[in-house]
Amino acid sequence: LVNQLPEANLILLRHLFGVLHHIEQNSGENQMNAFNLALCIAPNMLWLPSPTGPEEESRSTKKVALLVQFLIENSGEIFGGDIASLF
């Protein structure tokens, strides 16, 4: 799916997850592991297209957080092993 994205979107995601992966690599010092990062950023990345109740929004946010956590933890494999070279 990543390879089907427009180039500009792919570059943006690659940089975003490169930064998040870099932060996660220093979680011993900053306490921001992939799970914590995902909880912070997921609600700002994807959301339901129309307003729903709090229960549905909570379920949706949890699903997005799991996706973001997966992307952070596997960013090298998903976006290319040289993701650290962005820095």
C-alpha positions as CSV (number, residue, x, y, z in Angstrom):
1,L,0.0,0.0,0.0
2,V,2.8,2.4,0.8
3,N,4.2,2.1,-2.7
4,Q,0.8,3.1,-4.1
5,L,0.9,6.5,-2.4
6,P,1.7,9.6,-4.4
7,E,5.4,10.5,-4.1
8,A,4.8,13.6,-2.0
9,N,2.7,11.6,0.6
10,L,5.3,8.9,0.7
11,I,8.1,11.4,1.4
12,L,6.1,13.0,4.1
13,L,5.3,9.7,5.8
14,R,8.8,8.6,5.5
15,H,10.1,11.7,7.2
16,L,7.4,11.7,9.9
17,F,8.0,8.0,10.8
18,G,11.7,8.6,10.6
19,V,11.4,11.2,13.3
20,L,9.1,9.1,15.4
21,H,11.4,6.0,15.0
22,H,14.4,8.2,16.0
23,I,12.5,9.4,19.1
24,E,11.5,5.8,19.9
25,Q,15.1,4.7,19.7
26,N,15.9,7.0,22.6
27,S,13.0,5.9,24.7
28,G,15.4,4.9,27.5
29,E,16.0,8.6,28.1
30,N,12.8,10.2,27.0
31,Q,10.2,7.5,28.0
32,M,8.6,7.8,24.6
33,N,8.4,4.3,23.3
34,A,6.4,3.4,20.2
35,F,3.2,2.9,22.2
36,N,3.4,6.3,23.9
37,L,4.2,8.1,20.7
38,A,1.3,6.4,18.9
39,L,-1.1,7.4,21.7
40,C,0.1,11.0,21.3
41,I,0.1,11.3,17.5
42,A,-2.6,8.9,16.3
43,P,-5.6,11.1,17.1
44,N,-4.1,13.8,14.9
45,M,-3.4,11.5,11.9
46,L,-6.6,9.7,11.1
47,W,-10.1,10.3,12.3
48,L,-13.7,9.2,11.3
49,P,-15.2,11.3,8.5
50,S,-18.4,12.1,10.3
51,P,-19.1,12.7,14.0
52,T,-19.9,9.6,16.0
53,G,-20.4,8.7,19.6
54,P,-17.6,8.6,22.2
55,E,-17.5,4.8,22.2
56,E,-17.0,4.6,18.4
57,E,-14.4,7.4,18.5
58,S,-12.5,5.6,21.3
59,R,-12.5,2.3,19.3
60,S,-11.3,4.1,16.2
61,T,-8.5,5.9,18.1
62,K,-7.3,2.6,19.5
63,K,-7.2,1.1,16.0
64,V,-5.3,4.0,14.6
65,A,-2.9,4.0,17.6
66,L,-2.1,0.3,16.9
67,L,-1.4,1.1,13.3
68,V,0.8,4.0,14.2
69,Q,2.7,1.9,16.7
70,F,3.2,-0.8,14.1
71,L,4.5,1.8,11.6
72,I,6.9,3.2,14.1
73,E,8.3,-0.1,15.1
74,N,8.6,-1.4,11.5
75,S,9.5,1.9,9.8
76,G,12.8,0.6,8.5
77,E,11.1,-2.3,6.7
78,I,8.1,-0.3,5.5
79,F,9.8,2.9,4.4
80,G,13.3,1.6,3.6
81,G,16.2,0.5,5.7
82,D,18.0,3.8,5.3
83,I,15.3,5.7,7.2
84,A,18.0,6.7,9.8
85,S,20.0,8.4,7.1
86,L,17.3,11.1,7.0
87,F,19.1,12.6,10.0
